[in-house]
Each structure stands twice: as C-alpha cells, then as structure tokens.
Amino acid sequence: MSDGLVVRSAPNLRDLGGIPTASGSVKHGELYRSATLAGLSDADAVELGSLSVRTVYDLRTADEAAQSPDRLPTGAQAVALDVLADSSLSVAATLGDLETDPQGFAANLSGDTAVRLFEDTYRDLVRLPSALAAYRAFLLGIVDERREGAALFHCTTGKDRTGWAAALVLSLLGASEQEIYADYLRTNADLLPALAPVFARLEQQGLSRESLLPVLGVRESYLTAAFEQMRAQFGSVEDYAVVGLGLSSGELAALRERLT
C-alpha cells in the first residue's frame, strides 16, 4: 500500500483514501479493499483491527465462503453478499480449479478464451439480479448511519467483484476515469507479486506465465466491459445507481458525505 501498511496474509489490500474526486479526496481510513481474509494471520488480524475495520463485506459465492471462511479482526462483523449467485458459470468464482485441476483449467482457457470469459463475467457484475442486489446492499451498508468504524470489501483475489465495487464507488464520488482505472490496474502491482509461489508451482506443471496473466491479473478491457454494459443497460452511473440499484438521491448524497 502507498501508506506503507503491509498485511502479508491479506494481499491486494489498500485504502481508497486519497483518491481525488469531484468533491475532494476520498477520506483515509474509511474504506478498504482486499483479497480474501481466509488466510489472515494472528498478527495481521491485530494490524487490521488497528485500522478500525468493523464491517467486512464478503462478495464471494456461498461455496467460496464456506470452503475458505474469513478470519475477521476482533470486533468486526461479516456481511455476505453473493454477487454471482445467479451466474451459471463464472470464471471469477472458479479460480480454485487452478489448484485442483490446473491442466484442465488451462485447457478450457486457451487462446483468448480467458479474456472473453472475464469480460463476460464483468458484464454479469452489472446485469445479474444477484449482482444488483449485492451492490445495492453494499452501498446501503456504506451509508448506514448505524455502521461504526471502517469498512472493508473483498472477494477471493480482490480484483474482479471487488474491482467493480471500487470502480462503482469511485464513479459515484465523481473520480475521473483515469483515477478509477489507475486504482483498478494497481492490482497487477499489488497482487501478482504475492502470487509468485502460485505462478512458480503452475509453471512447473507446464502452464506458462503468459497464459496465467489473464486469469490472475486484471486488464483494462475487463473493467471497460462492465462500464459498457452499465451504459447500454442503464445510461449513466447515476442512472445505474438509481434505476438498477434502487438508491435514492439522498442516499447518493450520503455516500459522498461519508467518504469525501
């Protein structure tokens, strides 16, 4: 993280604070994003607790959460928001297959298949009823006056479902496209080094780094697919929030007041 915080057992963790928006920078210490907290160490749980994280929004599927439950810092409560509950097949939610059947996983994602599947998954993040319900609940949770402390949101690797959640929040706060994409693509710098052992193990099994990067990293085209779906289906990000997510103008104002 740019502020020097290192939580090694919670990779891809960062504070959205400091990102410029239309009404000032995002407040520091209010909203964090990360990968899964399933492997959180005792020491890192204390470190995360020191950030006053009291609410953790888990965007993973029910199966993912059941197989790898989060370890929460003391005093934090989890909120389960299954973004892809209505998806019949989502590559973003099946990364575990890389562990159980890496050869089969790679064979199914040869060529440009992985890129196309991820782009379609990002469209699902906008159009699925379960995604609309999950992101609505997430934003309502952020603006809930009864919520205390900081909030953290995550999925498995903290790049896809989490990436769209961050892009959505920043868009509603009026951040520029450049800032939104910069935060999104930062995952390649923050997450991929932490996955070095995964790359090494899979390369030993015959998978190339080039074939793994579309799966384990992020691409600009992924996020662009979500924004294109949003504009085609709803229009502007405000229309998406109001029509698609059912938020009121007052709730959107509260989001900006709370975070900037």
Residue pairs with C-beta under 8 A, 6 or more apart in sequence:
1 13
1 14
1 15
1 190
2 14
2 18
3 15
3 28
5 13
5 15
5 47
5 51
7 13
7 34
7 40
7 44
7 47
7 48
8 41
8 44
8 194
9 39
9 40
9 41
9 44
10 34
10 35
10 36
10 37
10 39
10 40
10 44
10 48
11 34
11 35
11 157
11 158
11 190
11 191
11 194
11 195
12 33
12 34
12 35
12 157
12 158
12 159
12 162
12 187
12 190
12 191
12 194
13 32
13 33
13 34
13 35
13 158
13 190
14 32
14 33
14 34
14 186
14 190
15 28
15 29
15 31
15 32
16 26
16 30
16 31
16 32
16 33
16 166
16 169
16 170
16 183
16 259
17 25
17 26
17 27
17 28
17 29
17 30
17 31
18 25
18 26
18 28
19 25
19 26
19 170
19 175
19 179
19 183
20 175
20 176
20 179
21 170
21 173
21 174
21 175
21 179
21 256
21 260
22 173
22 174
22 175
23 173
23 174
23 256
23 260
24 260
25 260
26 170
26 173
26 175
26 259
26 260
27 259
27 260
29 51
29 52
29 150
30 150
30 151
30 258
30 259
31 142
31 150
31 151
31 152
31 153
31 169
31 259
32 51
32 53
32 150
32 151
32 152
32 153
33 152
33 153
33 154
33 158
33 162
33 165
33 166
34 152
34 153
34 154
34 158
34 162
35 154
35 155
35 156
35 157
35 158
35 159
35 162
35 191
36 60
36 68
36 70
36 154
36 155
36 156
36 157
36 158
37 48
37 56
37 70
37 71
37 72
37 154
38 68
38 69
38 70
38 71
39 71
40 48
40 70
40 71
40 72
40 73
45 71
45 72
45 73
45 74
46 73
46 74
48 73
48 76
48 152
49 73
49 74
49 75
49 76
51 150
52 149
52 150
53 73
53 76
53 149
53 150
53 151
53 152
54 75
54 76
54 77
54 147
54 148
54 149
54 150
54 151
55 76
55 77
55 79
55 141
55 147
55 149
55 150
55 151
55 152
56 70
56 72
56 76
56 77
56 78
56 79
56 151
56 152
56 153
56 154
57 79
57 81
57 138
57 141
57 151
57 152
57 153
57 154
57 165
58 65
58 70
58 78
58 79
58 80
58 81
58 153
58 154
58 155
59 81
59 82
59 83
59 134
59 138
59 153
59 154
59 155
59 161
59 162
59 165
60 82
60 93
60 154
60 155
60 156
60 161
61 82
61 84
61 85
61 93
62 80
62 82
62 85
63 93
64 93
64 96
64 155
64 156
65 80
67 96
68 156
70 78
72 78
75 149
79 137
79 141
81 134
81 135
81 137
81 138
82 130
82 134
83 125
83 128
83 130
83 131
83 134
83 135
83 155
83 161
84 90
84 92
84 93
84 121
84 124
84 125
84 128
84 130
84 131
84 161
85 128
85 130
85 134
86 128
86 129
86 130
86 131
87 93
87 121
87 124
87 128
87 130
90 121
90 124
91 109
91 114
91 117
91 118
91 121
91 215
92 118
92 121
92 155
92 156
92 160
92 161
93 156
95 156
95 157
95 215
95 216
96 156
97 104
97 105
98 105
98 198
98 202
98 215
102 202
102 205
102 207
103 205
103 206
103 207
106 207
106 211
109 117
109 211
109 214
109 215
110 211
114 211
114 214
114 215
115 214
115 219
115 221
118 160
118 214
118 215
118 219
118 222
119 221
119 222
119 225
120 225
121 160
122 160
122 164
122 222
122 223
122 225
122 226
122 229
123 225
123 226
123 228
123 229
124 131
125 131
125 160
125 161
125 164
125 226
126 164
126 226
126 229
126 230
126 233
126 240
126 244
127 229
127 233
132 244
132 245
135 164
135 165
135 168
135 245
136 245
136 246
136 247
138 153
138 165
139 168
139 169
139 172
139 241
139 245
139 247
139 251
139 255
140 247
140 251
141 147
141 151
142 151
142 169
142 255
142 258
142 259
143 251
143 254
143 255
143 258
153 162
153 165
153 166
154 162
155 161
155 162
157 191
157 216
158 187
158 191
159 187
159 191
159 217
159 218
160 218
160 222
163 184
163 187
163 218
163 222
163 223
164 223
164 226
166 183
166 184
167 180
167 183
167 184
167 223
167 226
167 227
168 237
168 241
169 255
169 259
170 179
170 180
170 183
171 180
171 237
172 237
172 238
172 241
172 252
172 255
172 256
173 255
173 256
173 259
173 260
174 256
180 223
181 220
181 223
184 218
184 220
184 223
185 218
185 220
187 217
187 218
188 217
188 218
191 216
191 217
192 199
192 213
192 216
192 217
195 216
198 216
199 209
199 212
199 216
202 212
203 209
230 237
230 240
230 244
233 240
233 244
234 240
234 243
234 244
235 243
238 252
241 247
241 252
242 248
242 249
242 252
